[in-house]
């Protein structure tokens, strides 16, 4: 007996996930420093409020991490975006906390807008459970879920329309070619970009500073001839120089 089901429907480009019947959003706000064990343990807590209940729950990063790993384990056929990375030092600095919050908001927006991930029972538990005892029970229940990996496909409700086998095989071959080409291209772009970053931190840095100084020098030269000078032009040239130095 399978208690859950996820439905496909026929769209203009073929089978697609059926949209969630009750779409919702979720806010993540008010990161607050908290302690337990009489101050021995310190952590940041976020107020998470789903729009369809309006009731806030408070979650730590470790709770997001638990949910992320459950999603990876269960939905092996769906791309689940990465959480912001863990950090051992500087976890309580304001800049880091704000940056992590922004990334968690982006991650949550993806989760709530996905027709399948948003319906997952473990995700509902994460969003709604406010009681510690119930949280542990739901957590254990999610970790014992058998409909994971290939078994997840047993939960599919598929369209009754007949699919032409040759057409399906051609689409799969085409997608495999696309996936390989995209993978190779992204790897190449990542490599080139990281090389550029390395060069800018080294030799290019001085070149940009020299370029910036040269513009600044021209601006200063123009100020020596006030009758024919243009404050707007001087300001623009000086701004260009400062921008290169900032780069």
PATORMI-398800 format. One record per residue (C-alpha): y, x, z; residue in three letters. Coordinates in steps of 0.25 Angstrom, whole numbers, always signed. Layout:
<atoms>
+-------+-------+-------+------+
:     Y :     X :     Z : type :
+-------+-------+-------+------+
:     Y :     X :     Z :  Ala :
...
+-------+-------+-------+------+
</atoms>
This chain:
<atoms>
+-------+-------+-------+------+
:     Y :     X :     Z : type :
+-------+-------+-------+------+
:    +0 :    +0 :    +0 :  Unk :
:   +14 :    +6 :    -4 :  Unk :
:   +25 :    +0 :    +4 :  Unk :
:   +36 :    +6 :    -5 :  Unk :
:   +39 :    +4 :   -20 :  Unk :
:   +50 :   +10 :   -30 :  Unk :
:   +52 :    +3 :   -43 :  Unk :
:   +54 :    +8 :   -57 :  Unk :
:   +61 :    -1 :   -67 :  Unk :
:   +64 :    +1 :   -82 :  Unk :
:   +78 :    +6 :   -86 :  Unk :
:   +84 :    +9 :   -99 :  Unk :
:   +79 :   +23 :   -99 :  Unk :
:   +65 :   +19 :   -93 :  Unk :
:   +59 :   +18 :   -79 :  Unk :
:   +69 :   +20 :   -68 :  Unk :
:   +70 :   +18 :   -53 :  Unk :
:   +74 :    +3 :   -49 :  Unk :
:   +87 :    +3 :   -42 :  Unk :
:   +88 :    +1 :   -27 :  Unk :
:   +89 :   -14 :   -24 :  Unk :
:   +99 :   -11 :   -12 :  Unk :
:  +107 :    +1 :   -16 :  Unk :
:  +115 :    +8 :    -5 :  Unk :
:  +123 :   +20 :    -1 :  Unk :
:  +124 :   +29 :   +11 :  Unk :
:  +135 :   +36 :   +18 :  Unk :
:  +134 :   +49 :   +26 :  Unk :
:  +146 :   +52 :   +35 :  Unk :
:  +150 :   +58 :   +48 :  Unk :
:  +142 :   +71 :   +50 :  Unk :
:  +142 :   +73 :   +65 :  Unk :
:  +137 :   +85 :   +73 :  Unk :
:  +127 :   +80 :   +83 :  Unk :
:  +118 :   +87 :   +94 :  Unk :
:  +105 :   +84 :  +101 :  Unk :
:   +97 :   +91 :  +112 :  Unk :
:  +109 :   +93 :  +120 :  Unk :
:  +117 :  +100 :  +109 :  Unk :
:  +105 :  +110 :  +105 :  Unk :
:  +104 :  +103 :   +92 :  Unk :
:  +116 :  +100 :   +83 :  Unk :
:  +116 :   +93 :   +70 :  Unk :
:  +125 :   +84 :   +60 :  Unk :
:  +123 :   +69 :   +59 :  Unk :
:  +127 :   +61 :   +47 :  Unk :
:  +130 :   +46 :   +48 :  Unk :
:  +122 :   +39 :   +36 :  Unk :
:  +126 :   +25 :   +33 :  Unk :
:  +118 :   +17 :   +22 :  Unk :
:  +127 :    +6 :   +15 :  Unk :
:  +116 :    -4 :   +16 :  Unk :
:  +114 :    -4 :   +31 :  Unk :
:  +128 :    +1 :   +35 :  Unk :
:  +121 :    +7 :   +48 :  Unk :
:  +123 :   +22 :   +50 :  Unk :
:  +112 :   +32 :   +54 :  Unk :
:  +114 :   +47 :   +58 :  Unk :
:  +106 :   +57 :   +50 :  Unk :
:  +105 :   +72 :   +51 :  Unk :
:  +103 :   +82 :   +40 :  Unk :
:   +88 :   +83 :   +44 :  Unk :
:   +87 :   +68 :   +42 :  Unk :
:   +92 :   +69 :   +27 :  Unk :
:   +83 :   +81 :   +25 :  Unk :
:   +71 :   +73 :   +30 :  Unk :
:   +74 :   +62 :   +21 :  Unk :
:   +76 :   +71 :    +9 :  Unk :
:   +62 :   +77 :   +11 :  Unk :
:   +56 :   +63 :   +12 :  Unk :
:   +63 :   +60 :    -1 :  Unk :
:   +58 :   +73 :    -8 :  Unk :
:   +44 :   +70 :    -2 :  Unk :
:   +43 :   +56 :    -7 :  Unk :
:   +51 :   +55 :   -20 :  Unk :
:   +45 :   +67 :   -28 :  Unk :
:   +48 :   +60 :   -41 :  Unk :
:   +63 :   +58 :   -37 :  Unk :
:   +74 :   +69 :   -36 :  Unk :
:   +79 :   +69 :   -22 :  Unk :
:   +92 :   +78 :   -21 :  Unk :
:   +93 :   +89 :   -11 :  Unk :
:  +100 :   +87 :    +2 :  Unk :
:  +111 :   +97 :    +6 :  Unk :
:  +104 :  +110 :   +10 :  Unk :
:  +102 :  +113 :   +25 :  Unk :
:  +110 :  +124 :   +32 :  Unk :
:  +107 :  +132 :   +44 :  Unk :
:  +121 :  +137 :   +47 :  Unk :
:  +135 :  +130 :   +47 :  Unk :
:  +129 :  +116 :   +48 :  Unk :
:  +140 :  +111 :   +57 :  Unk :
:  +152 :  +116 :   +49 :  Unk :
:  +160 :  +105 :   +44 :  Unk :
:  +160 :  +109 :   +29 :  Unk :
:  +145 :  +110 :   +29 :  Unk :
:  +143 :   +96 :   +36 :  Unk :
:  +153 :   +90 :   +26 :  Unk :
:  +146 :   +96 :   +14 :  Unk :
:  +133 :   +92 :   +19 :  Unk :
:  +138 :   +78 :   +21 :  Unk :
:  +143 :   +77 :    +7 :  Unk :
:  +130 :   +82 :    +1 :  Unk :
:  +122 :   +72 :   +10 :  Unk :
:  +131 :   +60 :    +5 :  Unk :
:  +127 :   +64 :   -10 :  Unk :
:  +113 :   +65 :    -6 :  Unk :
:  +113 :   +52 :    +0 :  Unk :
:  +120 :   +45 :   -11 :  Unk :
:  +109 :   +50 :   -21 :  Unk :
:   +98 :   +44 :   -11 :  Unk :
:  +105 :   +31 :   -10 :  Unk :
:  +107 :   +29 :   -25 :  Unk :
:   +93 :   +32 :   -29 :  Unk :
:   +85 :   +20 :   -31 :  Unk :
:   +72 :   +26 :   -25 :  Unk :
:   +76 :   +36 :   -14 :  Unk :
:   +86 :   +26 :    -8 :  Unk :
:   +74 :   +16 :    -6 :  Unk :
:   +65 :   +26 :    +1 :  Unk :
:   +61 :   +21 :   +15 :  Unk :
:   +63 :   +35 :   +21 :  Unk :
:   +78 :   +35 :   +16 :  Unk :
:   +80 :   +21 :   +22 :  Unk :
:   +75 :   +26 :   +35 :  Unk :
:   +84 :   +38 :   +34 :  Unk :
:   +96 :   +28 :   +32 :  Unk :
:   +93 :   +17 :   +42 :  Unk :
:   +85 :   +23 :   +54 :  Unk :
:   +94 :   +25 :   +66 :  Unk :
:   +83 :   +25 :   +77 :  Unk :
:   +77 :   +39 :   +80 :  Unk :
:   +63 :   +33 :   +83 :  Unk :
:   +63 :   +25 :   +70 :  Unk :
:   +68 :   +37 :   +62 :  Unk :
:   +56 :   +45 :   +66 :  Unk :
:   +47 :   +34 :   +63 :  Unk :
:   +53 :   +32 :   +49 :  Unk :
:   +53 :   +47 :   +47 :  Unk :
:   +38 :   +48 :   +50 :  Unk :
:   +35 :   +36 :   +41 :  Unk :
:   +43 :   +42 :   +29 :  Unk :
:   +35 :   +55 :   +31 :  Unk :
:   +22 :   +48 :   +31 :  Unk :
:   +26 :   +41 :   +18 :  Unk :
:   +14 :   +42 :    +8 :  Unk :
:   +21 :   +38 :    -5 :  Unk :
:   +27 :   +52 :    -8 :  Unk :
:   +25 :   +61 :   -19 :  Unk :
:   +16 :   +55 :   -30 :  Unk :
:   +13 :   +44 :   -21 :  Unk :
:   +27 :   +39 :   -22 :  Unk :
:   +24 :   +35 :   -36 :  Unk :
:   +15 :   +24 :   -31 :  Unk :
:   +27 :   +17 :   -26 :  Unk :
:   +33 :   +15 :   -40 :  Unk :
:   +34 :    +1 :   -45 :  Unk :
:   +35 :    +3 :   -60 :  Unk :
:   +40 :    -6 :   -72 :  Unk :
:   +30 :   -14 :   -79 :  Unk :
:   +35 :   -10 :   -93 :  Unk :
:   +26 :    -1 :  -101 :  Unk :
:   +30 :   +13 :  -103 :  Unk :
:   +26 :   +20 :  -116 :  Unk :
:   +18 :   +33 :  -112 :  Unk :
:   +23 :   +41 :  -123 :  Unk :
:   +38 :   +38 :  -120 :  Unk :
:   +35 :   +41 :  -105 :  Unk :
:   +29 :   +55 :  -108 :  Unk :
:   +41 :   +58 :  -118 :  Unk :
:   +51 :   +55 :  -107 :  Unk :
:   +43 :   +63 :   -97 :  Unk :
:   +43 :   +75 :  -106 :  Unk :
:   +57 :   +73 :  -109 :  Unk :
:   +61 :   +73 :   -94 :  Unk :
:   +52 :   +85 :   -92 :  Unk :
:   +60 :   +93 :  -102 :  Unk :
:   +73 :   +88 :   -97 :  Unk :
:   +69 :   +92 :   -82 :  Unk :
:   +65 :  +106 :   -86 :  Unk :
:   +77 :  +108 :   -95 :  Unk :
:   +86 :  +103 :   -84 :  Unk :
:   +79 :  +111 :   -73 :  Unk :
:   +80 :  +124 :   -81 :  Unk :
:   +95 :  +121 :   -85 :  Unk :
:   +99 :  +118 :   -70 :  Unk :
:   +92 :  +131 :   -66 :  Unk :
:  +100 :  +139 :   -76 :  Unk :
:  +113 :  +132 :   -72 :  Unk :
:  +110 :  +135 :   -57 :  Unk :
:  +107 :  +150 :   -61 :  Unk :
:  +120 :  +152 :   -69 :  Unk :
:  +128 :  +145 :   -59 :  Unk :
:  +123 :  +153 :   -47 :  Unk :
:  +126 :  +166 :   -55 :  Unk :
:  +140 :  +161 :   -58 :  Unk :
:  +142 :  +159 :   -43 :  Unk :
:  +137 :  +173 :   -40 :  Unk :
:  +146 :  +179 :   -50 :  Unk :
:  +158 :  +171 :   -45 :  Unk :
:  +155 :  +176 :   -31 :  Unk :
:  +155 :  +190 :   -36 :  Unk :
:  +163 :  +196 :   -48 :  Unk :
:  +169 :  +183 :   -53 :  Unk :
:  +176 :  +180 :   -40 :  Unk :
:  +185 :  +193 :   -42 :  Unk :
:  +187 :  +189 :   -56 :  Unk :
:  +192 :  +175 :   -52 :  Unk :
:  +201 :  +181 :   -41 :  Unk :
:  +207 :  +191 :   -52 :  Unk :
:  +210 :  +179 :   -61 :  Unk :
:  +216 :  +171 :   -50 :  Unk :
:  +225 :  +183 :   -46 :  Unk :
:  +229 :  +185 :   -60 :  Unk :
:  +234 :  +170 :   -61 :  Unk :
:  +241 :  +172 :   -48 :  Unk :
:  +248 :  +184 :   -53 :  Unk :
:  +253 :  +177 :   -65 :  Unk :
:  +259 :  +166 :   -56 :  Unk :
:  +266 :  +176 :   -48 :  Unk :
:  +272 :  +183 :   -60 :  Unk :
:  +278 :  +170 :   -65 :  Unk :
:  +285 :  +168 :   -52 :  Unk :
:  +293 :  +181 :   -54 :  Unk :
:  +300 :  +174 :   -66 :  Unk :
:  +306 :  +161 :   -58 :  Unk :
:  +316 :  +157 :   -69 :  Unk :
:  +305 :  +154 :   -79 :  Unk :
:  +294 :  +151 :   -70 :  Unk :
:  +286 :  +139 :   -68 :  Unk :
:  +281 :  +135 :   -54 :  Unk :
:  +271 :  +126 :   -59 :  Unk :
:  +265 :  +136 :   -69 :  Unk :
:  +265 :  +147 :   -58 :  Unk :
:  +258 :  +137 :   -48 :  Unk :
:  +248 :  +134 :   -58 :  Unk :
:  +245 :  +149 :   -62 :  Unk :
:  +244 :  +152 :   -47 :  Unk :
:  +235 :  +140 :   -44 :  Unk :
:  +226 :  +145 :   -56 :  Unk :
:  +225 :  +159 :   -49 :  Unk :
:  +222 :  +153 :   -35 :  Unk :
:  +211 :  +144 :   -41 :  Unk :
:  +204 :  +156 :   -48 :  Unk :
:  +205 :  +163 :   -34 :  Unk :
:  +199 :  +151 :   -27 :  Unk :
:  +187 :  +151 :   -38 :  Unk :
+-------+-------+-------+------+
</atoms>
